[in-house]
Amino acid sequence: MDSSYSVISKNSNVELQKQTSKLLPPSDEESFVNDFDDTRSLVGDQDADGLDFDISNYPLVNAKSSQGGSGIHGAVFNLTTSIIGAGIMALPATMKVLGLVLGFVLIILMAILSEISVELLIRFSVLYESRSYGEVVQFAMGRTARVLSEICIIVNNGGVLVVYLIIMGDVMSGSLHHIGVLDQWLGNGFWDHRKVLILIVMVVFLAPLCALNKIDSLSVTSAASVALAVVFVVVCFAVAAIKLVEGTIDTPRLSPDFSSKEAILDLLVVIPIMSNAYVCHFNVQPIYNELEGRSPHKMNRVGRITTAICVVVYASTAISGYLLFGVATEADILTNFDQDLGIRFSSAVNYVVRIGYILHLVLVFPVIHFSLRETVNTLLFEGSPPLSESKKRSLGLTLILLALIYIGSTMIPNIWTAFKFTGATSAVSLGFTFPALIALRLGKQSNSLSFVERSVSWLMLILAVVVSIVGTVGNVYSIRSKSD
């Protein structure tokens, strides 16, 4: 029988593929791929033409470059370290002002809003293939807004790192009303000079870690820092529980105090400090970029695990710290641990808490410094090769930034002063204002924002503006009242 079919050789499939690739010139091939990527991105989490296509289950087109990066655990450690730093030291003092009930509610509320803002930031960063916080801000609102967001990152991160050094100085050499660890060990002398001690810590411990060029290189130190923070929380909670059982704790206030002008001013100032507690948004993209097999779904999982850890740590620290010291709770609660706690081995517990948390801050410092250096590099050297490819520029920026941070730590009196200003300005902008605006602007363009998400974005934006205005006004009046 005659047949119109002929035998196909084994290599025909390969030849067919090669011939097909010639149908489009290289430029058109790239355009086709980009168009496909754009279509896939615009579909997002919605069902287009009946297709069940969820972008959150797929990595970016260039995700192959992320192979060999950090896993979920490493990303969780780095993101948790970005959140749990010096802010935890101010939470017991905020609880003293807000009362236990309102303080606990705000810890939960800020955690929920922050997690939502992080997930929105991740979604639109992936949608527009932005590798930094500033890039996605520029896509949404233009270059001026990008520069403003980068300035906010610099102010916020620089202020946080200054606070770290202030705490180290308070613990090691003491403060106005509290004695330092070295004073207790060796007595007063040249060895506990505050500025010298901070400088030694910076040169010996912080500078080598800050010189690293990849945030994934810090995942091990981040894990150790989280462990030290957990030790701090467990010790505080255990001591508070013992004293509560023994009945030696004064009855705490459950609600805010409105009895005086000073109390009301403290209330206005403390809310921005609380909003500062979960700000980690500047490190979301760097951590995502180095996540192995990255995808929005995977990064959202990292964010939710991190938020759950931080809620437990924050609530435990704030409540137990306030119960331990009551109305005597300092802005930096570590300084309270120079006194008899009323339990066995009180002196040993004090040393464990203070020294352990200093080590925690030493390990957290380079993670915050990483995003600070990257932002400064982007702002000053736009279009230049990455810092990982320019060791001289990276080292130069590191040395200059560390010098400026050290100078700042010698000029700002306490962590409360730093937190109340950054909390009312840069922190609330990075954590809520910019993410809400990004979602509203880019969500409208891509039609990928649901009604609930749009409503939550408006709520975050309104709350951010109110907190910023109230916090700034409260800070100004607080300064005036003290000067009078």
N, C-alpha and C positions, 0 to 999 in steps of 0.2 A: 504494500500500500504506500502510495506517495504521501508524504507529509510536508506540511508547510513549516514545521518546527525543526530546529537543528540543535545539535548538542552544544551546550554552553560550557566553556572551559572553566576550571576552578578559579582562575584568576580574573574572570570577567567582572566579578563583583568589585574587586579592587579597582579595575580599570574604569568601571562605571562611576565609582566614587571620585576618581581623579578627574574624569571628564565633566562630572557635575560641578565640581569646584571651579571649572573654567567658565561656567555659564555667567558668573558674576566677576567683575574685576575686583581686586583687593579692596578698593575703597568702598565699592557697593556691598561687598561681603560684610565689611565692618559696620556699614550703615544698617544692613539688615539685622545683624546681631544686636546692635544698639536699639533698633526699633523694637525687636523682640523683648529686650530687657526692659525698655520703657513700658511696653504693654503689660509685661508681667508685673512690674512695679505698680502700675496704675490699678491693676485688678485688686491688689492688696488683700484684705481679709474678706472681700465681698465675693459674691457669686456672680460672675459675668456670663451672660447668655447661658445660664444653666450649668456652667462649669464650676465644680467645687475645687477651687484653687486657692490655697492659703499660703501667702508669701512667708508667713512665720515658720513654716516647716522647711524652708529652703534657704541655703546660704546665698550670699551675694555671688554674682557672676565670677568675681575674682577671689572667691573664697579659698581657692587652691593655695594662694599665697599665705594663708593662715595655718597651713598644716605645720605641725611641730610647735605650735604656740602653747599657751597655757590651757589647762583643762578647766572644768567648771569650778573645782575646788580652789585652784589658784586664782581664778577671776573673783570668786567670792571673797577670798582673803584680801585681795587688793582693794576691792570695792568697800569691804567692811572697814579696812584700815583707813580709807579715804574719809569715812564717816566718823568712826570712833577715834577721836583724838583728844584735843584739849577741851572740846565742848562738853564732854562728859563731866569734867570737873566743875562746871558752872551749873549743872542741872539741879543738884541739891539746893543751891541758893535760889534758883528759880522756883523750886517747889516750896521754899520758905515763903516766897512772895505770893504765889498763886494758891497755895493750900493743896492738900493731897488730892482732892477730888478733881478740881479743875486742872491741876498739873498733870495728873495721870491721863485725863481725857485729851489734853493737848498733845501729849507724847504719842498717843494712838492716832489722833487726827493728822498731825504733821507727818507721821509715817505713811499713812494712806495716801495723802495728797502728794507726798514726795515720790512714792512708788509709781503713782499714775503719771506724774510729770516725767519720770525717767523712762517709762515705757513709751510715752508719746515721743520723747526725744529720740529714742532708739528707732522707732518706726520711721520717722521722717528723715533721720540720718541715713538709714538704709535706702529709703525711697529715692533720695537725691544723692546717694553715694558720697556722703560727707564724711571726712575722716577726722574732723575736729568739731568742737562746739561752735567755734566762730564760723566755720563753713556753712553749717546748717542755718545759723542765724542770718548769714548773708543771702542764702537762697530765699529766705522768708521775707527779710526786711531791708536788704541792701548792705552796701559796704560800711556806711556810717554806723549802722546798728552792730555790725560785726566788730568794728573797732571798739565800740562802747562795751560790748560783751567781753572782749578780751581785756579791756581795762578793769572791768569788774572781777574777772578771774585773777588778775594780778593783785588787785587790792585785797580781795578775799583771801587768797592763798598766802600772800605776803603777810597779812595780818594774822592769819592762823599760825604761821611759822614763828612770827614774833612772840605770840602767846606761848608756844612750846618752850621757847628759850626763857621767857619770864617764869614759867612754872619750874623749869629746871633750876633757875636761880633761887626761887623761893624755897624749894625743897632742900637744896644743897647748902645754901648760905643763910637761909632764913629771910623773914620779911619784918615789917615794922613791929608786929605784935607776936611773932612766932619764931621759934628757934630752928635753925637748920640742922640737917643730919651731921654735917662735919663739925658744927659747934658742939653737938651732943657727944660726938666721938672724941674730938681732939681739943675742944675748947676754942675760944676766940683767938684768931691769929691771922697772919698773912695768907694762910692756906685756904681760908674760906671767903676770900675777897670775891664778891659776886661777879664782876666783869671778867676777872681772870679765869674763874671756874667755867663760865659760859664759853669763853674763847677756847679753852683747852678741850672741852667737850666737842665744840664745833670742828676744831682742827683734827682731833684724834679719831672721833667716831663718825661725825656727820658728813664731813667732806668726802671721805672715800666712798660712802654709800651714795651720796648725791652725784658723784662722777659717773655712775652707771648710765648707759644710754637707752636701755630697754626696761620698760616697767615690768615685763615678765621676769626679769632678773631679780626683782624684789619680792616675788611671791613667797619665797621661803621666809624672809624676814617679816613679811606681812603676816604669815601664819603664826610666827613667834609673837608678834605684837598683839594679835587677837587673843592668843593664849594668856599673855600677861594681863590683858584687859579683863579677861574672864576671871583670873585669879583675884584681881582687885575687887571685882563685883562680888565674888563668892565670899571673900573675907569680910567685906562691908556688910553683906546680907547676914552672914553667920553671927557677927558681933551684935548687929541690931536685933536679931532674933533672940540671942541669949539675954540681952538687956531687957527685951520686951517681956520675956518669960519671968525674969526676976522682978519686973515691975519698977525698974529704975529709969524708965524713959518718960519724959514729960508728955502730956497730952498734946498731940500736934494739931495745928489749925487745918481745918478741912476746906475752907473757902478763903478768898482774898480778903485783905484788910482794907476797908474804905474809911477808916476812922480819922485819917490825917492827910494833909497835902503831900507829905513825903511818901506815904504808903501808896497813894494814887500814882505819883510820879514813878515809883519803883515798878508798879504794875504796867505802866505804859512802856517802860524801858525793857522789861523782862520778856515780853511777848516776841519782839524781834530776836532776842537771844534764843528762844525756843525754836523759832523758824529757821535758825542757823544750824540746828542740830543734825539735820539729815542731808545737808548740801554736799553732794559728791558728783554732780552733773558734769563738771569739768573733766572728770576722769572716766566718764562712761565710754566715750569713743576710743581713747587709747586702749582701754581694757578690752573693748569689743574687737578692735583691730588685731589684737594679739590672741584672741580666743580661738582655740583649735576647732576647725569645722564650724565656724561662726554662723549664726542665724539669729534673727530677732527672737524667735521662740526660745532659743538657748540662752540668750542674754537676758530675756525677761525672767527666766528661771533663776539666773544668777541674782538679778535684782530682788526678786521676792524672797529668796533665801537670806540675802543680806539684810533686807528690811526686817524680817522676823528676828534675826539675831540681834539687830540693833534695838528693836523694841524691848526685848527681854533685858538686854544689858542696861539700856537707859532707864527703864522703869525701876529695875532693881537698885541701880545706883542712886537715882533721885530719891526714892522713898527711903531706903535704908540710910543714906547719908543724912537726910533731914531728920529722921527719927533719932539718929545718933547724937547730933549736935544741936538740934532745935533752932532757937532764935540766934544761937552763936555760930551758925553755919556761915563760913566765909565764902566769898566769891570763888576762890580756889580751895576746894574742900581738902586738898592734900595738906594744906597748912594747918588744918585742924588736928592732924595726926601727930602732933608733938606733945600731947597731953595724955594723962592716964585715962584709959577707956573704961576703967572699972571692971575689968575682967582679968583672969589669969594670963600671964605672959603678954601683958599689954604692950610693953616696950618692944618685944620681938615682933608683934603684929604691926606696930607702927612702922618699924623699919621695913618689913616685907611689903607693906602697902606703898610706902613712898618710893623706895628704891625700885620695886617692881614696875611702878608706873612711869618712873623716869626712863627705865629701859624701854618700856612700851613707846614712849614719845620719841626716843632715839630711833626706833625702828619705823615709826610712822612718818617721821620728818622727810625722808627721801621720797616717799610716795607723793606727798603733797608738793614737794619741790619739783618733781618730775613735770607735772602739768604746768607749774609756774614757769619753769624754764622753757618748755615747749611753746607756751603762749607768748612769752617775751620774744622768743626767736621768730615766731610767725609775725608778730607785730612789727619788729624792727628789720627782719631780713626776709620779707616776703619774696617768694620765687627762688630762694636759695636752696641748695640741697638739704636734705634732712640732717638733723644734728648727728644722727648715727653715722653719717658719712663725712662729718667734719669734726674731728676730735678737738682741734684747736678752738673752734668757735664754741663748742659744747663746754670745754673746760673753762674758757674765758667767761662765759655767761654764768657758769656755776660759781666761780670765785667772786664775781661782782655781786650776784644776788645774795650769796652768803654774807658778804661784807655789809650790804645794806640791811639785811635782816638783823644782823648783830647790832648795828647802830640803832635800829628801831627798838630792839629789846632793852637798850640802855636808857631810852628816852620815855617810853610808855610806862606809867606807874604800876598798873595791874591788869589782869586779864579781863575784868569787868569793863574797863574803859574801852579796850579793843573790841570785845564781843558786841557791846551795845551799838557801836557805830557800824561795824561791818554787817551785823545782823539786820540793821534797818536799811542798809543801802545795797551793797554788792551781793550779800548772801541771798537776800529775798529775791533779788533780780535774777540771779543765776538759777535758783531753785524753783521759782514759780513764774516770775514775770516773763522771761524769755521763752521758757518751754510752752507757756500758754499762748503767747503770740505766735510762736512757730506752728503750733497745732492749728490755731484758728486761720492763719494765712495759708499755709501749705495744704491744710485739710480742705479748704475751700477750692484750691486749684486742682487738687487730685480727686476731690469728691470722695475721700476715704475716711471721713470722720462721721461717726454716728451721732444721733441727736443727744444721747447721754454724754458722749465724750465731748461734744461741743459745749454742753451745759456745764460740765465739770471744768472745762478749760476757762470758760467765762468766770466761774466761781473762783478758780485759782487766781485769775488776773485781778479780780476785784479785791480779794483778800490780800493779795500782794501789795496793791496800791494802798489800801487802808493801813496795813501793818507798817509799810514804809513811812507814810505820813505821820501816823501816830508815834512810831518809834523815834523819828527825827525830832518831832515836837517835844516829846518826852525827854530826849537827850539834851536839847537846848535849854529847856526849863530846869533840868537837873543841874546843868552847869551853872546857870544863873543863880539858882538857889544856894549852891555851895559857895559861889563868889560873894553873895550877899552875906 
